[in-house]
Amino acid sequence: MLELESTYEALEAGAGAETRGASANVLARLPRREYRGTTMTTRVCAVCLETFVDGEVVKRASSTCSHEFHDACIDAWLARRDCCPMCRTRAEAPTGRVEFEID
């Protein structure tokens, strides 16, 4: 019974542990571009729920999903969790050379 109590206490202590977010290296290398209203079907950032404005920088949560968010919003999200808030795809930076589409 003592072993069971120790296991329960260990689980309970770990229950409040923070999840690990994406690394600074991944955040810096995620695809981003300048928002242009006519090129996107999504017009609202799913993190802050604010409408995108032409000229703002939007960033994808992963190189393997197409969801885009305000640059600062997704950075804050991914600093705490390492997945896209929409589809839960793990945050992964593209491999190789990164080219931005910002004018």
C-alpha positions, 0 to 999 in steps of 0.5 A, a space after each residue: 500500500 505504501 508503494 501505491 501511495 508513493 506512486 499516486 503522490 508522484 503522479 499528483 506532483 507531475 500533474 501540474 508540470 508544464 508542457 514543453 514548448 517548441 525551441 527558439 530555433 524552431 520558432 525562428 525558422 517557421 514559415 511566415 509571410 505578409 498577410 494579403 486578404 485576397 490570398 487567404 481563406 482564413 481571416 481571423 487568428 485562432 489564438 487571439 480571435 482578431 481579424 488579420 489586417 493587410 500588411 501584418 506578418 502571419 506565421 504557420 505553426 508548422 512547416 507541415 500544416 497550413 494554419 496561419 496566425 499572427 506572428 506574435 500570437 503563434 510564438 507565444 502559443 508555441 513557447 508553451 505547447 509544441 503543436 498547432 492550436 488548430 490541428 495539433 500537428 507538432 511544430 516543425 521548422 522546414 529543413 534546409 534553407 528558409 525563404 520568407 515571402 515578406 515584401 
